[in-house]
Amino acid sequence: MDRGNTTAGFVLLGLFNHTRAHLFLFVLVLTVAFNSVVGNALLLLLIHQDRRLHTPMYFLLSQLSLMDMMLVSTVVPQMAAGYLMGKKSISAAGCGFQIFFFLTLGGGECFLLAAMSYDRYVAICHPLRYPVLMSWQLCLRLTVASWLLGAADGAMQSAATLSFQFCSRNEIDHFFCEAPVLLRLACGDTSAFEFFMYICCVLMLLIPFSLILMSYGLILAAVLRMRSTEARKKAFATCSSHLAVVGLFYGAATFSYMRPTSSRSANHDKVVSAFYTIVTPMLNPLIYSLRNSEVKGSLRKCVTRCAALTSKDALVGLDLAGGTKGKGIQ
């Protein structure tokens, strides 16, 4: 096949066709993405406004919400523009930036979830030593490390992916630029880069996932020793919901990045990618926070305050209207 130029643009074939069924799915995906952005933005606002939520646990949750909002914003606008306006082309630079931001946020979230599991382990298993074992200094270090490790992975993989020569037909059978999908278009030998990507996935996926399993294993062991049946049920429900979301995120990411190229299917890749870039960010605020009594209390307080301000403004408006009318009668 003819070799193309690495600086040439690409064509994203998208996730949906222009049929009635796919139009319904497109609207459904946009609804999920909108709910994801709104839910995470609401959580960020509550954590910022309520001083009771200014703790390491909620700070890590706020960073998770920020990553999820940015992840959805990296993927969905390009997909929506391609479907609604037919703008399916993307420059090589734009593709590189999309790979970089996607891997930065996805990789950073892997390490951040591990930090959050450690926070829960300390809070449940060593509550009296929590201020020492999970200090603000350690919390900030874990957060910065999550962002930096994700950015390092994104920079290396995006630069390495775009360094290949691509064949003349630069059509990407996907709805955003993703490194494993672009490898199918490369004309040269990609085995060395695939091995490098596999090593990165072991570091970015399997190691944090192992730490998460270890933390929750110790948590469950501590829960089983609890005397209160009610406390045990509550802890089991919380841990199981957390592990469900973590398992969905890591399972989908592992499925996408750790399979050999020969066993890949474009349709499977698109569905799995849509799941962990759009659906999982919507579940995170629901599972991690909106089921939390402190967050729900803060939400009720915020709603009550907004309702009081609205009522006050309405009364002021009525008083002003009444005063104006009285002056007119005189």
URURZI-V168772 format. One record per pair of residues at least 4 apart in sequence whose ideal C-beta (glycine too) atoms are under 8 Angstrom apart, sorted by sequence separation. I is the first residue (numbers start at 0). J is the second residue. D is the distance in whole Angstrom. If there is no record, write none. Layout:
i = {I	I}
j = {J	J}
d = {D	D}
//
This chain:
i = {3	17	18	19	20	21	22	23	24	25	26	27	28	29	30	31	32	33	34	35	36	37	38	39	40	41	42	43	44	45	49	53	54	55	56	57	58	59	60	61	62	63	64	65	66	67	68	69	70	71	72	74	75	76	77	78	79	80	81	89	90	91	92	93	94	95	96	97	98	99	100	101	102	103	104	105	106	107	108	109	110	111	112	113	114	115	116	117	118	119	120	121	122	125	128	129	130	133	134	135	136	137	138	139	140	141	142	143	144	145	146	147	148	149	150	151	152	153	154	155	156	157	158	165	173	176	177	178	181	185	189	190	191	192	193	194	195	196	197	198	199	200	201	202	203	204	205	206	207	208	209	210	211	212	213	214	215	216	217	218	219	220	221	227	228	229	230	231	232	233	234	235	236	237	238	239	240	241	242	243	244	245	246	247	248	249	250	251	252	253	254	258	259	263	264	265	266	267	268	269	270	271	272	273	274	275	276	277	278	279	281	282	283	284	285	286	287	291	292	293	294	295	296	297	298	299	300	301	302	303	304	305	306	307	308	309	310	311	312	313	314	315	316	317	318	319	320	321	322	323	324	325	16	17	52	53	81	89	120	132	133	171	176	200	201	225	258	263	273	274	283	284	285	289	290	15	46	80	81	225	288	289	15	45	46	121	122	125	173	182	89	121	172	223	15	171	222	225	289	15	171	182	14	46	121	122	172	182	46	77	121	222	171	222	255	14	46	47	170	46	118	169	117	165	168	218	219	222	255	179	254	255	42	43	46	160	163	166	178	42	163	165	166	219	77	118	161	165	166	218	251	255	43	157	160	164	165	251	42	43	156	160	163	164	74	163	164	215	251	252	40	73	114	117	163	251	39	43	39	163	215	73	74	114	215	247	248	39	40	73	114	247	251	39	163	111	69	70	73	110	111	114	211	248	35	36	160	247	35	159	70	110	111	211	36	69	70	110	244	247	35	36	159	108	208	66	70	107	110	211	244	32	107	110	244	109	156	66	67	107	108	208	66	106	107	244	32	103	106	107	156	243	244	105	155	63	66	104	204	241	29	103	106	240	241	28	102	103	106	152	63	204	205	62	63	103	204	28	29	102	103	240	99	102	152	59	63	101	204	100	200	204	237	99	102	149	59	60	98	99	102	148	59	200	25	200	98	99	56	59	98	196	197	96	56	95	98	55	56	95	98	14	13	17	95	11	56	95	193	11	15	94	193	13	14	13	11	91	189	13	101	12	101	11	101	102	179	10	11	179	183	10	11	55	97	98	177	178	182	9	10	55	59	97	98	8	9	55	58	62	98	183	8	9	95	179	8	9	55	59	94	8	55	59	62	93	98	7	58	179	6	8	9	180	5	8	89	94	180	179	177	173	81	110	117	124	172	109	113	116	120	124	109	112	113	116	119	120	123	173	174	177	78	119	173	77	78	106	110	113	117	120	124	172	175	77	109	113	116	120	123	174	109	112	116	119	123	173	174	74	74	113	175	73	123	119	116	116	112	112	108	109	109	105	5	5	5	7	12	5	10	12	14	4	5	9	10	11	12	14	3	4	8	9	10	12	13	2	3	7	9	11	12	2	3	11	2	3	11	1	2	11	0	1	3	0	9	0	105	105	9	115	9	101	2	0	74	75	74	71	70	71	71	70	67	68	67	67	67	64	63	64	63	64	60	60	39	52	35	42	51	52	38	41	39	28	32	35	39	52	31	35	38	42	51	31	34	38	42	49	28	32	45	48	31	38	49	42	45	49	45	48	14	45	41	44	14}
j = {7	21	22	23	24	25	26	27	28	29	30	31	32	33	34	35	36	37	38	39	40	41	42	43	44	45	46	47	48	49	53	57	58	59	60	61	62	63	64	65	66	67	68	69	70	71	72	73	74	75	76	78	79	80	81	82	83	84	85	93	94	95	96	97	98	99	100	101	102	103	104	105	106	107	108	109	110	111	112	113	114	115	116	117	118	119	120	121	122	123	124	125	126	129	132	133	134	137	138	139	140	141	142	143	144	145	146	147	148	149	150	151	152	153	154	155	156	157	158	159	160	161	162	169	177	180	181	182	185	189	193	194	195	196	197	198	199	200	201	202	203	204	205	206	207	208	209	210	211	212	213	214	215	216	217	218	219	220	221	222	223	224	225	231	232	233	234	235	236	237	238	239	240	241	242	243	244	245	246	247	248	249	250	251	252	253	254	255	256	257	258	262	263	267	268	269	270	271	272	273	274	275	276	277	278	279	280	281	282	283	285	286	287	288	289	290	291	295	296	297	298	299	300	301	302	303	304	305	306	307	308	309	310	311	312	313	314	315	316	317	318	319	320	321	322	323	324	325	326	327	328	329	21	22	57	58	86	94	125	137	138	176	181	205	206	230	263	268	278	279	288	289	290	294	295	21	52	86	87	231	294	295	22	52	53	128	129	132	180	189	97	129	180	231	24	180	231	234	298	25	181	192	25	57	132	133	183	193	58	89	133	234	184	235	268	28	60	61	184	61	133	184	133	181	184	234	235	238	271	196	271	272	60	61	64	178	181	184	196	61	182	184	185	238	97	138	181	185	186	238	271	275	64	178	181	185	186	272	64	65	178	182	185	186	97	186	187	238	274	275	64	97	138	141	187	275	64	68	65	189	241	100	101	141	242	274	275	67	68	101	142	275	279	68	192	141	100	101	104	141	142	145	242	279	67	68	192	279	68	192	104	144	145	245	71	104	105	145	279	282	71	72	195	145	245	104	108	145	148	249	282	71	146	149	283	149	196	107	108	148	149	249	108	148	149	286	75	146	149	150	199	286	287	149	199	108	111	149	249	286	75	149	152	286	287	75	149	150	153	199	111	252	253	111	112	152	253	78	79	152	153	290	150	153	203	111	115	153	256	153	253	257	290	153	156	203	114	115	153	154	157	203	115	256	82	257	156	157	115	118	157	256	257	157	118	157	160	118	119	158	161	78	78	82	160	77	122	161	259	78	82	161	260	81	82	82	81	161	260	87	175	87	176	87	177	178	255	87	88	256	260	88	89	133	175	176	255	256	260	88	89	134	138	176	177	88	89	135	138	142	178	263	89	90	176	260	90	91	137	141	176	91	138	142	145	176	181	91	142	263	91	93	94	265	91	94	176	181	268	268	268	265	174	203	210	217	265	203	207	210	214	218	204	207	208	211	214	215	218	268	269	272	174	215	269	174	175	203	207	210	214	217	221	269	272	175	207	211	214	218	221	272	208	211	215	218	222	272	273	174	175	214	276	175	234	241	241	245	245	248	248	249	252	252	161	162	163	165	170	164	169	171	173	164	165	169	170	171	172	174	164	165	169	170	171	173	174	164	165	169	171	173	174	165	166	174	166	167	175	166	167	176	166	167	169	167	176	168	275	276	181	287	184	276	186	186	276	277	277	276	276	277	280	280	279	280	280	283	284	283	283	284	287	288	287	288	280	293	277	284	293	294	281	284	283	273	277	280	284	297	277	281	284	288	297	278	281	285	289	297	277	281	294	297	281	289	300	294	297	301	298	301	269	301	298	301	273}
d = {5	7	7	7	7	6	7	6	6	6	6	7	6	6	6	6	7	6	6	6	6	6	7	6	6	6	6	6	6	6	8	7	7	6	7	6	7	7	6	6	6	6	6	6	6	7	6	6	7	5	7	6	6	6	6	6	6	5	7	5	7	6	6	6	7	6	6	6	6	6	6	6	5	6	6	7	7	6	6	7	6	6	6	7	7	7	6	6	6	6	6	5	6	6	5	5	7	6	7	6	6	6	6	6	6	6	7	6	6	6	6	6	7	6	6	6	6	6	6	6	6	6	6	6	6	8	7	7	7	5	6	7	6	6	6	7	7	6	7	7	6	5	5	6	7	6	6	7	6	6	6	6	6	6	7	6	6	7	7	6	6	7	7	6	6	6	6	6	6	6	6	6	6	6	6	6	7	6	6	6	6	6	5	6	6	6	6	6	6	5	7	5	8	7	7	6	6	6	6	6	7	7	6	5	5	5	7	7	7	7	7	5	6	5	5	7	7	7	6	6	6	6	6	6	6	6	6	6	6	6	6	6	6	6	6	6	6	6	6	7	6	6	6	6	6	6	6	6	7	7	7	7	5	7	4	7	6	5	8	8	6	7	7	7	7	5	6	6	7	7	8	6	7	6	8	4	5	5	4	5	5	7	7	7	8	7	6	6	5	5	7	5	7	7	6	6	6	7	8	5	7	7	8	5	5	7	8	7	7	7	5	4	7	6	6	8	7	7	8	5	6	6	8	8	8	7	8	7	5	7	5	6	7	6	8	5	8	6	7	7	8	5	8	6	7	8	8	6	5	6	5	8	5	7	5	7	7	8	5	7	5	7	4	5	8	8	6	6	5	6	8	6	8	8	6	4	4	8	7	7	7	5	7	4	6	7	6	5	6	6	7	7	7	5	8	8	7	7	7	8	7	6	8	5	6	6	8	6	8	6	4	7	4	6	6	5	7	4	7	7	5	7	7	8	8	5	8	5	6	8	5	5	5	7	6	8	7	6	8	7	7	5	5	6	3	5	5	8	4	7	7	7	7	7	7	7	7	7	6	7	7	4	4	5	7	8	7	5	7	6	6	6	8	6	7	7	6	8	7	5	4	7	8	4	6	6	7	7	7	7	7	7	8	4	6	8	6	7	7	6	7	8	5	5	6	5	6	4	8	6	4	7	6	8	5	5	6	6	8	8	8	6	7	8	8	7	7	5	7	8	6	7	6	5	8	6	6	6	7	6	7	7	8	5	7	7	6	5	8	6	7	6	6	5	6	5	8	8	6	7	8	8	7	4	7	5	5	6	6	5	6	8	6	8	8	7	5	7	8	8	4	6	4	7	7	8	8	6	7	7	5	8	5	8	6	8	7	7	6	7	8	7	7	8	7	6	4	5	4	7	4	7	6	7	8	4	7	8	5	7	6	6	4	8	6	7	7	5	5	5	6	6	5	8	8	6	5	5	4	6	6	8	8	6	6	6	7	7	7	7	5	8	8	8	7	7	8	8	6	7	7	7	8	7	6	7	7	7	6	6	6	7	8	8	7	5	5	5	5	4	7	8	7	7	7	7	5	5	5	6	5	6	8	8	6	6	7	5	7	7	7	7	5	4	6	7	7	8	8	8	8	8	8	8	5	6	5	7	7	7	6	6	5	6	8	7	4	6	8	7	6	6	7	8	6	6	7	7	7	5	7	7	6	7	7	7	5	4	5	6	6	4	4	5	7	6	5	7	7	4	6	8	6	8	5	7	7	7	5	8	6	7	5	6	8	8	6}
//
